[in-house]
Amino acid sequence: MPQRTLSKTVRPSAFRLRAVAIAAVAAGTGAATLLGAGAAAADPAPLGTTSVTTSAVADQAKAQTKAAAAVKKAAAAKAASWVHPVSRYTLSASFGLGGSMWSHKHSGQDFAVPTGTSVLAAHAGTVVKAGPIGAGDGPAYGNAVVIRHANNTYSQYAHLSKINVRVGQSVGTGERIALSGNTGNSSGPHLHFEIRTSPNYGTAVNPVAFLRTVGVTL
Ligand SMILES: [Zn+2]
């Protein structure tokens, strides 16, 4: 008996996608129960009601599947891309600048931000340096972090007021790794950001040009 009721209820929506068939069957179980309850009244109205319910449940299941796929896609896209190391900033000293502030040329891009601003991993990777005195790269950097990414690319973050990661830790794209500050040879609160081809000082490339190649415009 429930079999017959089920096919009768589901038939109006039989043209629906096969993907939602399972949801429809599940809803059909509920519909059969509902029909059984309404059978005594012998009123055709419950039939229409159950049909709508079946369709609504199927639509909801379909929407949920779609939403889950969108979330998964967005997460994958985020993991693959690069992001700004600070979300709000004013660009200050640029790469390659000369002057008395630097022993050679300025090796990164400066982002003027108030002390305590969240500093984010520009891309997923593994922390290879974290600590004072530029984490080994010299006192000019103050507290610093270096992250290793794929393809011999490293990002460096300096003059930090607080470091939230340790060496060996995996970090995700956009994950907070530190708070910005004014430590080391710094003329005011800012984040000094480098892209390097090794973990060490002296291998920096133009970070603005690099970020542009991965879709991040400053
Ligand atoms: Zn700098």
Residues whose N, C-alpha, C, O or C-beta is under 5 A from the ligand:
A	BS01	ZN	G108 Q109 D110 H192
